[in-house]
Amino acid sequence: MFDSLSQRLTQSMQKLRGKGRLTEDSIRETLREVRIALLEADVALPVVQSFIAQVKARALGQEVISSLQPGQALVKVVHDELVSVMGEENEALDLNAAPPVVVLLAGLQGSGKTTTTAKLAKHLKEVARKKVMVVSCDVYRPAAIDQLETLAEQVDVLFQPSNIADKPVDIASQALEAARRQFVDVLLVDTAGRLHVDEGMMDEIRQLHAAVNPHETLFVVDSMTGQDAANTARAFGDALPLTGVVLTKTDGDARGGAALSVRQITGKPIKFVGVGEKTDALQPFHPERVASRILGMGDVLSLVEDVQRHVDQDKAEKLARKIKKGKGFDLVDFRSQLEQMQSMGGLGNLVDKMPGMGQLPEQVKDRVNDRQTVSMIAIINSMTPQERRFPDVIRGSRKRRIAAGSGTNIQEVNRMLKQFSQMQRMMKKFGKGGMKSMMRKMAGMKGQLPPGAF
């Protein structure tokens, strides 16, 4: 998300960094570029106009013009206004009510409500330590109920059965009673969608809302619909007392206009974003971190959180002890690191959160892709146990066999071995903990990052 917007804004801001003096003309020219970048990112026009007006008022004031580093000061103004547009800080789900706390998910068909229901259930179970039940009130879409049942089994939460012959209001009421009997903490209600906003759908959702009286009513919207996302959110907001928004499919949206528009237009906070298809691909929405990523400052806090959540601590400690004892870092360890990287969303996701990566040339960014990671894992899997433990034995004939077995070529095998050697040297440098130590060192860079990077 935000790839094209980040590129344009980073280029605009980069021209100003380090300048000893800014003129009104140079500020206006920069803001014109920012305005074009926002419009091209599909940000709603009223939001763009308000944003530019706010930045201009502050940029032409003493805050920037009289600053010792006016270029940096203007970058901070843009950063702060981006944060303001997106909602200042993350607003978590409000679960402060008598259980079962009911959370209703509403949205158009295809917005990802059912998968979001499962992702949210997993998040509440693992992060908030809640006992969760899910129920589907979608009696119109074929296999919707079966889909949620399958997902509920995957994330290991309770599933309340329902039937397409039942009325949605009856399904929700029965689920609420079942949740009470089983001492459930949170009940997630997945509702039916339509291809477009219509009065029939709105009436049904109003009836559902009245039947279960949800503590949270979340609007689930596909971020790739751009400005339509904000308009649809407004229509749902007029029909229901929404408490928050979940943006889905943000991993496929290079523009990011919806994230900058929805909060401003609806007045409702973005609480979560879906960043992939897997059930753990749901993240709390942190405006300040997102603003930093848009301006190429990275997002080290989220990166460290990803490591804490996904890196197997036992494996990390074993690897640390192994390296400390001088036993070395072999291809089995390298494969484990690659697999952990995949579990954190892949190489592209990690690079996106690294400070300064916004200034990388596009041709370099294009080379950062997860196909290489998958290919390297396949190459290692095609080796014998001896070759993984003692990579130095891999010569010509072995390379040909490994390449054939992994569906690659000798050049790719050589490239993987070269990258392994680089990783091996890096592990010796960091010494304790491998990737875990590396992330700790990155977290320690906090005081050295540009303003707004945290």
N, C-alpha and C positions, 0 to 999 in steps of 0.2 A: 504494500500500500504506500502511496505518496511518492513513488519512484520519480515520476515526471515532475511533480510539484517540487519535490526536494531538490532535484537537479537544477531547475530554473531558479528557485529562491537561493540556493547555495551559491550559484554563479553570480546572482545579483548582489548578495551580501559580501561575497569574497572581494568584490571591487572596492568595497568601503573599508574592510578591515585594515587597520594599521595606518589609515590616512590621518594626518595631523590636523586637517581642517576640512569641514564640509560646508558647501554653499547651499542656499535654498534651491538653486537650479539642480545641483547634483542629487539632492534628496528627492526632489520632485521626479527626476528622471528614474531614480531607483524605484520609487513608489509606483510609477507607471508600469515598470517591468513586473513588479510584484502583483499589480492589479491584473495584468494580462495572464500571468502564471496562475493566479487563482481562478480566473474565468476558464482557462484551458483545463484546469483540474475539475471543472464542472461544479464549482462552488456556486450556490445560489446568488444571484445578482444583489439582492438586498443585503446579504451577509458581506459580500465583497465591498459594497459601498460603505457600510458601517465600519468595517475593518480598516479600510484605507483612511477614512476620516479620522478614526481614533489614532492611528499611527502617525498621520500627518500632523495632528494637533500636538502630539508629544515630541515628534521629531523636529519640529520648527521652534520648539520651546527651549528654555535654558538647559533642560535635562541632557540634550544632545549637543547643541551648538557650542555650549560653553564647557563641554566635557574635555578632559585631557586626552581621551581617546574617543573622539566622536564616532568613528566607524564602529568600534565595539559597542558603544552606547546605543547606536541605532539598531544593531543586530539584537541587542537585549530588548529594546522596545518592541521590535517585531515578534521576538520570542514570547514576551509577556502578553502581547495582544492575541497571539495564537492560543496561548493557554486560556486566556479570558473567553475567547470565542468557544472553545471546546469544554469549558466548565470548571476551570480552576484546579480541581482535584478529583480523584476517584471517589465515587459515591457507591459504597457497597450495598448489597441487598439488605434491607431492613428485616431482620428476623426476630426483632424484639416484640413478640406477641405470644399469646397462649398457643401452644401446639395443638393440632397441626397448623403451621403457617402455610397459607395457600398462596401459590405464585401462579398467575394466569399468563400464558404466552399467546399473543395475538399477532396477526400479520397476514400478508397476501400469500397465495399458493406459490410454492417454489422459493419462498424466502429462507427456508431452512429451519422452520419451527421445530420439527420432530427431532432432527439431529441436535439442535440447540438444547432441547429439553433433556436429551441424554447427556450432553456435555455439561450442562448446568447441574444435573443430578450427580455426576462424577465429581465436579468441583465442590459441591456442598458436602458430599460424603467424605472426600479426602482432605479438603482444606478446612472446612467448617466443622467436620466431624459430626455431621447430622445423619439421622436415620431418614431416608428419603423414599417416597413413593411417587410413581409417575402414572398418569392415566391419559388415554387418547380419547378425545371427544370428536374426532374427525371420522364421521360415518359416511363421508362422500367419496373420499379418495381411496381407490382400490389398494388394499394391503397396508394402509397407513397404520392400523392397529397392530398388525403383525410386525411392521417395521419397528415400532416403538418397543414391542415386547422383546424383539431380538436385541435391540440396543440396551434395554434395561438389563438383560441377562449379561451382556458384555461388561457393563459398568457395575454390575452386582448391586442393583437397588431393587426395591419392591415394585412389582407391576400389578396394577389393578385391571383385571380383564374387562373388556367392553365388547359390544356387538353392534354391527351396522344396522340392526333392526331396532335398536334402542334410540331414544331421544337424547341428544347431547346434554340437556339439562338434567335428565335422570341419571346419566352416566356420571356426571360431575358430583351430583348429590350422593350417589351410592359410594363413590370413591372417597368423599369426605367422611362418611360414616365408617368406612373400612379403615381409613387412616386413624380415626379416633380409637377404634377398637384395638389396633395394632401399635398404638403409642408412637405413631410416626411424628417426626419433628417438622418435616416440610413435605407438602403435597404439590407436585408440579402438574398443571393441567394444560395439555397440548390441545389447541383448538383447531377447527377446520379453517381453511383459507379459500379464497376465490382468485380468479385470474385478474380481477380488478375490484375496486371498492364498489359494493352495491348495498342497498338498503336491507335486503334480506339477510346478508351476512352480518351486518351491523346489529340488526335486531336480535339475531341468535346470540351474538357475543354479549350484548347487553343483558339478555336473559341469563346466560351462564354466569356473568359477573354478579348479578343479583342473587343467584342461587348459592354461590359459594363464598361471596364477599371476600375476595382475595386481598391479602395484605400488600402484595406487590402485583402490579399489572404491567408486564413488559411488552413493548412493541418490537417485534423481530423484523428486521428489514435487510434486504440484500444491498450491500454497499455499492455494487456495480450498477445499480439503477440511477446513480448520480443525483441530479436535482429532483427526480421523481421520488427518491427516498424521503426527502424532506417534505414534499407535498403530501405523500401518502401518510407519513407520520402525523402531519397536521390533521388529516381527515380522521385518523384513528383517535387522535387526541381530542377531537370535538365529540366523538362518540363515547369514549371511555375515559375514566380518570387515570390516565397513564402515570406510572411512577418512574419509568425509565425505558431506555432503548438498548437493544442488542444489535450491533452491526455484524452481519455475517459475510462470509466470502471476501474478507479484506485481503487475503493472500492473492486473490486474482484481480484486485482493483489497483491499478497503477496510479490513478488520479487522486483518490481520497476526498473528493468533494463532499460526499455524504457526511463524513465525520466532522467536517467544518461547518456544515449547514444544519444538520438535524438539531443540535443543541440550541442554536440561536433561534431557529424558527419555532420549535415546539416548546422550548423552555424546560425540556425534560433531559436529565443527565444520561449520557451514554455510560452504561454500567459495565458492559462486556463487549468484546470483539471476538468473532470467530476467525481464526487464522489458519484453518486447514480442515481437512475432512475427518481426521482422527478424533476420537472421543475426548482426548486431552487437549485438543486445539481450541481452547477457550481461555481468554485472558482478561483480567480486569482492565478497564480502560483508564489510563493515567494521562490526562491532558499534558502535563508538564513534560513527561517522558516523550510523548508523541511529538510535541513541538520541538524538542531537542533533536529528534530523529529527522524531522522535516528540514531543519536548518543544518543538517550534516554534523551535529554534535555527538551523535551516538546515543546509546541508552544502556549505560553500564549497569545500572541498578536492575533492570529487567534481565540483562544477561547473567548477572550473578544469581538472580532468583531462579532462572532457568537451570543453571548448574546445580543449585541446591535441590531443586525439585526432581531433576532427571538423572543426575549422575549418581551411580551406585556408590554410596559412601564406603561400603566394605571393600569393593573392588579398588577404589581409589587408595584406600589405606594399604591394601595388600601390595598394590603397585609401588606405593611410596616406600614400603619396607624393602621390597625387592630391589629397587634402584639404590636405596641407601646401603644395602648389603653388597652392592657391586655386581649383582647378577645380570644387569643390563635390561634394555628395553627391546623386546623382540616383536615379530610380526603378529603374534597372538595378541599382545598388548596393543599394538597399533590398530588391529581390527576392532578391538574392544572400544578404543577411543573413537574410531569412525562410527561405530554403531551408537555410541552415546551421543555423538554429534547429530546423527540422524534423529534420535529421540528428542532432541531439543529444537527440531524444526529444520534441520539441515544447515549446510554451510552458508547458504544465502541469508538465512535468518540471523545467523551469528554475525556475519559481516555487516548486515544492516544496522546492528546495534553497536558496532565498534566505533569509538570516536574518530572523526576525521575521514571516515570512509565515503562521506558525501563528496569529497574532493577527488576521489579516484577517477581517472579517465574511464569513459564508457567501455572502451575495448578491454580494459582490465576487469571491470565489473562483469562483463559478458562471459569472462573465463571462469568466474566463480559460480559454479552450478553443481547441483547435487548428483548429476549423472556421473561425474568423475568419482564421487564418493562411492556410489553404488558399484561402479566399475572396479574400483580398488578393492572393495570387499569381495567381489567375485573373483578377482585375481588371487587374493590370499586364500580364499576357499578352495581354489584349484591346486593348491600346494599340498605337499605331504607334511605330516607333523614335524618331520626332521627339518624340512625347508623353512617352516614357520619359526622354529626355534633357532636355527642356524642359517640365516639368510645368505651368509658368505658362500655357501655351497652352490648357490643358484648361478649357473653358467649357461652357455649357449643352448645345448640340447634341452636342458630343464626349462629354460625360458620359452622355447618353442612349444613344449608340452603344456606349460602353464597357460600360455596365450591361447592355444587351441581349446583347452578345457574351459576357459573363462569367456570365450567368444570375443577376445581382444586380439591385439597384435603385439609383437616384441617391443615396439616403441612405447606402447602403453605400459607394458610390464617394467621396462627400464625407468619410465617416468614415475611409476608407483614406488619402485625401489629407491629412487633418488629422493622422493618426498619422505619416505620412511627414514632415510639416513638423516635428513634435516630434522625430522621429529625426534629422532634418537639423540641428536646433539642438543636439541632444545630441552629434552627431558633431563639430560645431565646438567644443563645450566640451571634449570629451576630446582633440580634436586628433589625436594620433598613434595610428594602429592601430585606430580604431573599436572593435569588440567586443573585440578582443584587448587593447587598452589598458584597456577597462572591466573585464575580468576580472582584469587585473593589479592594478588599483586595489582591486577587491573582495578579492583575496588579501591585500592590504596592510592590510585591516581586521581581520586575525586578532587583534591585541592588543586590539581594541575590542569583541569579541563576548562574550556571556555565558559563564560557566564551562561547560566541556564542549562548546562549539560546535566544537572541533577535537579 
